[in-house]
Amino acid sequence: MTAFGDFAPLCTNTPSYPWCNLFYRQLQRNASQILTGPSATPASAPVGINPKCGIPRLNHDGSISNVANIAACGVSVLFVALLIVLCNSRKAAVCRIELRSFLTLYLLTLPLQLLSTGALLAQGSTALVVLTAVHAGMVAALFWTLLANAIVATQVVEDGTLSSLIPFGIFTILFLGVTTYFSLDVGLGVTELIRGVSTPPEALKNIPLVVLTCVWPAA
């Protein structure tokens, strides 16, 4: 039975769900026998945990990687870069700095999205785990900047001033740092405090990670 905090359904049924990269490394350390089928071979394993539909890693079994995702990220980079340029030339200066920060952070998530879900790096590799962890941190911080733009737009504080930019920056760094740390702990087991290896391990349970990467962005 699926419980709150379980990533197993997402990692099995959702193609290229990025946070599964963290749990793949966790299972390699603690319960490698759970990795079966395409997931049993890290060098060619697709994104996910025993996924029902997965794309093998680039150059394995004729795979050309997740080209649709790569193309979408590439187009998005150009489009978001254009939005940043247009944001700088807005006639109305309301939230100009805050909106530009939001768009810039979103721009930075796109290469991480490409690398963490593009089936380019080997599953279980330290590089993939670290990139995925930073990606998770960026996503959590991104949705704080979106909320912050909404708050500043109500003119509770004056946009572009220290009273706006200081809490904007502090909470952005906090969401980025905390979520990245939790994510690294899931994948690499850096500490014993938050690692939270689930019982049973195949449930892929981690409540802090589901709150920061699923519940918080959806709130």
ZIZIWO-V410057 format. One record per pair of residues at least 12 apart in sequence whose ideal C-beta (glycine too) atoms are under 6 Angstrom apart, sorted by the first residue. I is the first residue (numbers start at 1). J is the second residue. D is the distance in whole Angstrom. If there is no record, write none. Layout:
I:J:D
I:J:D
//
This chain:
5:205:5
5:206:6
5:207:4
5:210:5
6:203:5
6:205:5
7:204:4
8:203:5
8:204:5
11:48:5
11:49:4
11:204:6
12:50:6
12:51:6
15:53:5
16:47:5
16:66:6
16:117:4
18:116:4
18:117:5
18:132:6
18:135:6
19:213:6
20:48:5
20:49:5
21:128:5
21:132:4
22:132:6
22:183:6
22:186:4
22:187:4
23:49:6
23:204:5
24:123:5
24:124:6
25:124:5
25:129:5
25:187:4
26:186:6
28:124:5
30:197:6
30:201:6
31:201:4
34:202:5
36:50:6
37:50:6
38:54:6
42:122:6
42:123:5
42:124:4
43:122:6
44:56:5
44:57:5
44:60:4
45:123:4
47:117:6
55:119:5
57:119:5
58:119:6
58:120:5
65:118:5
65:119:4
65:120:6
66:118:5
66:119:5
69:117:6
69:118:6
70:114:6
70:118:5
73:110:5
73:113:6
73:114:4
76:110:5
77:110:5
80:103:6
80:106:6
80:107:5
83:103:5
84:103:5
87:99:6
87:100:5
94:159:6
95:149:6
95:152:5
95:153:6
95:159:5
97:160:5
98:149:5
98:152:5
99:149:6
101:145:6
102:145:4
102:146:6
102:149:6
105:142:5
105:145:6
106:142:6
109:138:5
112:131:6
112:135:4
115:131:5
116:131:6
116:132:5
116:135:5
129:187:4
133:180:5
133:183:4
133:184:5
134:180:6
136:179:5
136:183:4
136:213:5
137:176:4
137:179:4
137:180:3
140:175:4
140:179:4
140:212:5
141:172:5
141:175:4
141:176:4
143:217:4
144:171:5
144:172:6
144:175:5
145:172:6
148:168:5
152:164:5
179:212:5
182:194:6
182:208:5
182:209:6
186:206:5
186:209:6
//
